[in-house]
Each structure stands twice: as structure tokens, then as C-alpha cells.
Amino acid sequence: MGFVNQNIKPFNTNINDKGNIEISGCDLVELAEKYSTPLYVMDRVTLEKMANDYKQAFLDYKNIRMMYASKALMTSAIASIFYKLGFGFDVVSLGEMYILKNVGVDFSYVTFNGNNKGKDELEYAVINDIARISVDNFYELELLDNIAKKMNKVQKILLRITPGIECHTHEYIQTGQLDSKFGFDMHNIDEVINLIQNNYKNLDLKGLHAHIGSQIFETQVFEDEIEVLLKEIRRIKDKFNIELNEINIGGGLGVKYVESDLPPDVYKIADIIISSIKKYCVLYELSEPILYIEPGRSLVATAGFTLYTIGSSKNIEGIRKYISVDGGMADNPRPSMYCAEYFGEIVNKKDGYKPEKVTVAGKFCESGDVLIKDIELNSPKAGDIFCMYGTGAYCYSMSSNYNGVLKPAMVLINNGKSDIIVKRQTLQQLVENDVVL
Ligand SMILES: Cc1ncc(COP(=O)(O)O)c(C=O)c1O
């Protein structure tokens, strides 16, 4: 099977005696019948395999801090699983922190990112003794120092910088290039350090942070990023006589959504990261820093899939045939938002393959609500169950109630067992915050 992020489907995906697809011993038709569709499903075996591969791949780097990027998929059960596996968490909001608090995560395993953190969010982080806050801009620097001062605390921080590295991924998920809303420009760093040394006595600067983008297949960009960070740490040491001993290189490792996607495996990435740190520490005469990494997508995408039921279809002679499913852009906005590609298949009647080229559309009132354009499916009919692979990351976490459609449930499967980990939203919940006039 190779490495998790180099597969489109979860581990242990087979066709069973009934001719249905089963994953980790669970028949997908039966899952759809039991929990109804649309349904998010996470396979615990695949998720834990990837998490353990990350741990194994970085085993030789003693000062590693693995922070799961919660934004990819955050629910209480997912948080507990990663916590038990020894992961910390990168959060970007009060809500994500609240979920972690709720499941008993110690905040010395949590870091906080974001380009416009609110006062209430920073207060919550500081009061809970969060491990690090990645300060993103001058406004936040002053705000955080004031908050820490009022609480009589000294908050440990990193500086998020824009390293000027462009990687070949979709422009909306590139973050390291100069024209980005995230982080300090490199030419502002001296001013920031002067402010911290002279004015902001309640901030303790520990290191630098960068994140260059998501769904990255190149490896050289990680070496480039590490060079930029360590070179800057050397320059800061020479100019200010302070030794920063931490780097956070963000996340970004890509996954295979469709056949043409060829991401490197996590061992290769770890090798490049560790050898680049060693190389540039020798070159710039620095001791090896504490290394934070924040993978999100690569830890959860492949473990997840979504089950839909096929409903109506429309054949436009000579142009295309649309088949529509009972979900779409509200449970997975990625295809309509940045043309993300996915693979899927009909999970019942695997025998007798009669391929038909179709476009899988969602049920939402937007022409752009198309999940997969031009895919060959086995004679799709109303009532068939369609499985879309790779939906573990940035689907549930980006979902909405567009068109008043309820958010789907999420089920965790594990060697023949299935358990609800997020209940399907109810109509009552849809209106519970509404005020009737
Ligand atoms: C600061 C930061 N760290 C980590 C991540 C996770 O990236 P990925 O899901 O590509 O691993 C992101 C995603 O955008 C991010 O902005």
C-alpha cells in the first residue's frame, strides 16, 4: 500500500462478498443505511498509521514538537485521538481552544496562530498558559503585551514571518510568498525586536515561525524555508546578541487526491527537514533548535471519505451528463472554492463494470456546486451510494449551513466497528439562535 498520503483511499479498502466496497471491515452500503447520507467517515487505522509514521520519521530529532494543525479537522474525538498519540495542537481560534479545553488537553501542548487574533482569544490563551503564541503583526504585539501585563504573566512567543518562498500550490493556499496577509515582512524584524527588548517586557521571544503553504509536493521549498529561518536567527544573534532557539516550519505536506498527484512520503520530508537543519546549523554556527511542525491535511485527509446518495441526473446530449448527490459545496467547499480535485466511486454493485462518464454535482443552488468534473463511474443510478475519497481534511471544518441544509454526521470506523463522533445537525439546532419577530 505504500505510505498513507501517497494513497487515494484509506488502508484496507476492499470489495466484500456482497460486491460492496468495505473499508476497515465496514461495508459502506451498510454504513450509509445505518447512519444515512451524506456521511463523513474517518478510518482510525489509516489516521493512526499516518500519525505514527510522522512520529517515526522524526524520531531522530530529539527536540521535535508535533502540533496537529486543528484547522484541518477538529472535533472532540479527533482531538482526543491525537492527544493520546502524543501530538500537541496548533490552533487558530477561541473555538478550537475551547474544544481542546473541553477534552482536557494541557495547554503546554498548544500553540496559537492567526493574522487577526481577537482580544478575547489572546486572553483565553494567556490565562490558560498556552505554550507559544505566534505573533503575526505589530497590532498583536502591543495587544498581547498589554494582556500579559494585566495578568502579570510573561508570554512566550514566536514571530511569524513571511519568508518570501513561493511553492507550486493553489494561490489560495500559498502563504509564504511576500504578497501574503500572514506574518511580518523580514525587513520589519529589527523594529519588532527593538520593541520587545525596550517596550514589551511581558513578551519572551523564543524563535521564528513560517508556513509556506499547503498541499505541497516539492521538497526543496522546505530546505529553502529552513535556510531563511536559520540565517535570520544568525543575523539576529549578531545584531542583538540574543539567541533564538526555536523554529516552527508550519505544515504543508501534500496528499494524493487523484492519480496525477505525487506527494513525497513523510520519511522523505523528515529527512530533508532534519538534514537541512543540521546543514544550516553548521553553516551559521548555531545549536540545533527546538523544531515545531504543524501538519494538518496529511494527517487526516486520506483517512476520511464522504458517502452520498445519488438522486437526479441530467443528460445534455453531446455535452455532459450530470448526476446529483445529496450533499455538495456545504459539506465540501474545496472544489468550488479552489477547483480542488477528488476521486470517487459507486460503492455498491462492484461486479459488472459499465463505465459512464459523468459530472458529479451537489444539491446546492450554485452552478459552481460541482464535486467532480468528468469522472467514469459504474453506470450510476438513483439510489446508488457514491464515495468521495480524501475528504478528511478541510471539509467538515469548512462546512456550512448554506441553503439551510443540515451538517452531516461523522462516524469513526475501526476494524469492523463504527461509532458516531459528530451527530447529524437537527432542524431544531438550525433555528436555535434565531430570534423570531
Ligand atoms: C500556520 C499554519 N500551520 C499549519 C497549517 C497546516 O497546513 P497543512 O494542512 O497543509 O499541513 C496551516 C494551514 O494552512 C497553517 O496556516
The ligand as an SDF file (V2000), in Angstrom:
LIG
                    3D

 16 16  0  0  0  0  0  0  0  0999 V2000
    0.2400   28.3300   10.1640 C   0  0  0  0  0  0  0  0  0  0  0  0
   -0.2280   27.0300    9.6170 C   0  0  0  0  0  0  0  0  0  0  0  0
    0.2980   25.8940   10.0900 N   0  0  0  0  0  0  0  0  0  0  0  0
   -0.1070   24.6800    9.6330 C   0  0  0  0  0  0  0  0  0  0  0  0
   -1.0650   24.5700    8.6400 C   0  0  0  0  0  0  0  0  0  0  0  0
   -1.4680   23.2080    8.1650 C   0  0  0  0  0  0  0  0  0  0  0  0
   -1.1280   23.0120    6.8560 O   0  0  0  0  0  0  0  0  0  0  0  0
   -1.4080   21.6020    6.1510 P   0  0  0  0  0  0  0  0  0  0  0  0
   -2.8160   21.2500    6.4280 O   0  0  0  0  0  0  0  0  0  0  0  0
   -1.1500   21.8580    4.7290 O   0  0  0  0  0  0  0  0  0  0  0  0
   -0.4350   20.6220    6.7320 O   0  0  0  0  0  0  0  0  0  0  0  0
   -1.6230   25.7190    8.1010 C   0  0  0  0  0  0  0  0  0  0  0  0
   -2.6220   25.6180    7.0190 C   0  0  0  0  0  0  0  0  0  0  0  0
   -2.9590   26.4740    6.3140 O   0  0  0  0  0  0  0  0  0  0  0  0
   -1.2030   26.9950    8.6040 C   0  0  0  0  0  0  0  0  0  0  0  0
   -1.7310   28.1290    8.1280 O   0  0  0  0  0  0  0  0  0  0  0  0
  1  2  1  0
  2  3  1  0
  2 15  2  0
  3  4  2  0
  4  5  1  0
  5  6  1  0
  5 12  2  0
  6  7  1  0
  7  8  1  0
  8  9  2  0
  8 10  1  0
  8 11  1  0
 12 13  1  0
 12 15  1  0
 13 14  2  0
 15 16  1  0
M  END
$$$$
